[in-house]
Amino acid sequence: MTATVVPSTMDSVPKKLLVAGAWTDASDGRTMPVENPATGEVLCEVADATPEDGARALDASVAAQRDWAATAPRARSEILRRAYDLIIERVDELATIMTLEMGKPLAEARGEVTYAAEFFRWFSEEAVRVDGGFSATPDGKNHVMVLRQPVGPSLLITPWNFPLAMGTRKIGPAVAAGCTMVFKPAQQTPLSALALAAILTEAGLPNGVLNVITTSRAGEVVEPLLRGGNVRKLSFTGSTAVGKILLAQAADGVVRTSMELGGNAPFIVFSDADLDAAVAGAMVAKMRNMGEACTAANRLYVHSSVVEEFGARLAAKMAELRVAPGTEDGAQVGPLIDSAGLSKVEQLVADAVGRGARVLTGGAAPDGPGHFYPPTVLADVDSGSEMLRTEIFGPVAPIITFDDEDEVLRTANDTDWGLVGYVFTRDLARALRVSENLEVGMVGLNTGLVSNPAAPFGGVKQSGLGREGGRVGIEEFLEYKYVATPR
Ligand SMILES: O=CCCC(=O)O
């Protein structure tokens, strides 16, 4: 790997840990490289936190918690609102950083920056709307006063696929509720997180409220924090496999958790669907973030009466997409995050084709640098194919033909995951019936996009616990306290 010239937009990003308001090196002086997935080149080095640094970050959060909880909700709201304004002012700069470290095309990165900022605007409005209760017990003897209080120091762990939005979706409600934080972004994408921390500091977040630890030693750093007794809340977005490990560690310290884990989204096209809308929806549900999204359509069930036409139209649209480094003009599909991600996609496609799937477009990685994989549509995918039982996390759309509503519902629900499902039909009764019976936390009904800061995002089954965003997002960071007093 060679070092690449660091674009000037990245000069402003602190490459250090943020602990108690100070930017510091790792205690053992180690740094870790940040790679550009489009070229494999090293963009820069950032501090690589040790377990001791993690402990210092948590100590800083604990020390800041009491004063922070006592701040006026309006003050917390205004910090979030200022941070929202700063992010919007710097959309291009933040998008460039994101594209360089993560690979998504600039246009999509700009979209994510705006999406990320909206969580701050949303929670700046929620910060001043937290209420409690005051009532009498049924026997009339006591008053019941219900207070809402911040849950306390929170550990926020975010993935590489949405490096900014997954941060703001957690930091926004934590700030609004009055929680202090230790924020550990993914190893692959520390720069967006550090840029975000710098913006929050500029927006007036007091020292110690947000502490950021970038590290290549996630397991070693996180486990003692979760078992140590001072973390009151864990909010994690990432794979189900890692989520289960963290849940076990959190159980030890009885730490409250919000877990936004993997998905295996069914995308169902009924015979009466508007095919234009279904193809457009599939493009979004499959291709947003090159398919590297927990919400990505992973299994496309299409009714036998429309399957040929749907497959041909989807393949034509997918083939039109321009695959190129995200910083290039007109790029629509960037590289996958790393070589492991690319080989996984290659193996899944080989397995499906080996079981008889027809390749309608794509199907083979190009030669050359970067972890690129072309938009791919597979038809007649056999139900035993591995890709139907795992998150593909790449730009591959497997189509499975079905004939009957009950059959497709059964198959769609036959998975350990339950994050999101997509349903395309013009029949209102069927739309409601299927939406109700899909075992998921979210349904895209005649749309390929469910993500929105105003909506409760999250899943059932092994897709997670709790919800982020919407009216309930702040609840995840609030405790109830009830005070009883005689009337
Ligand atoms: O990978 C997770 C998707 C996150 C989102 O759509 O907000």
The ligand as an SDF file (V2000), in Angstrom:
LIG
                    3D

  7  6  0  0  0  0  0  0  0  0999 V2000
  -27.4480   -0.0570    7.1680 O   0  0  0  0  0  0  0  0  0  0  0  0
  -28.3310    0.5760    7.7190 C   0  0  0  0  0  0  0  0  0  0  0  0
  -29.1940    1.5630    6.9960 C   0  0  0  0  0  0  0  0  0  0  0  0
  -29.4000    2.7270    7.8170 C   0  0  0  0  0  0  0  0  0  0  0  0
  -30.4380    3.6710    7.3110 C   0  0  0  0  0  0  0  0  0  0  0  0
  -31.0430    3.4620    6.2820 O   0  0  0  0  0  0  0  0  0  0  0  0
  -30.6520    4.6430    8.0330 O   0  0  0  0  0  0  0  0  0  0  0  0
  1  2  2  0
  2  3  1  0
  3  4  1  0
  4  5  1  0
  5  6  2  0
  5  7  1  0
M  END
$$$$
